[in-house]
Amino acid sequence: VQLQASGGGLVQAGGSLRLSCLASGVTGGTFSRYVMGWFRYVPGKERDFVATISRSGGSTTYADSVKGRFTISRDNAKKTVYLQMDSLKPEDTAVYYCAAKSSIMTAMYYSSSDYSYWGQGTQVTVSS
C-alpha cells in the first residue's frame, strides 16, 4: 500500500487545517483491514504519536497534547484517513505523517515501530 498525505500549510495560532491521507494499491475493502495512524516529527526529536483509528473507524485514540483539538476519521470507500486539526498552537508545528498497519485484530497501535507503511509527510507550520 502507498500513502499520500496532503493538506499541510501555514496557519496562524488558533486556526485549523485538515490533513488527508489517500491510500493506493489497495481496494476499499482491503483498506478497511488497516489500522491507520498519524504521527509528527520535529527535527531533533523523535517521531511522536498523534492519533490512531481502528479499521472500521469506530475507535480512536489521541495523544494527550492534541486531545480535544484534533479529530481523526476515515472513509474506507474513499481509502482515505483524515486529521482535522483545530485550535492549532505553535507547538503543533511539525511534519505530519500518516501510517498504516495491516491487522486482523481490533487492537490499536501507538508506536511508530508498529506501522509498516508510511506516507511522505506534509509540513504544518503554526505561527504565533
NORLINLIN-V343727 format. One line per field, one symbol per residue. ss: DSSP state (H for helix, E for strand, C for the rest). phi: phi as a letter, one per 30 degrees, with the letter a starting at -180 (. if undefined). A space follows every 10 residues. Layout:
# NORLINLIN-V343727
ss: ???
phi: ???
This chain:
# NORLINLIN-V343727
ss: CEEEEECCEE EECCCCEEEE EEEECCCHHH HCCEEEEEEE ECCCCCCEEE EEECCCCCCE EECCCCCCCE EEEEEHHHCE EEEEECCCCH HHCEEEEEEE EECCCCCCCC CHHHCCEECC CEEEEEEC
phi: .ccbcajdlc bdejdbbbcb bccbibdddd eddcdcbbbb bcejbddcdc abbdddidbb bbdedceicc bcbbbddchb cbbdcchdbe dddaccbcbb bdbcccdcbb cdddccbbdd jbdcbccc
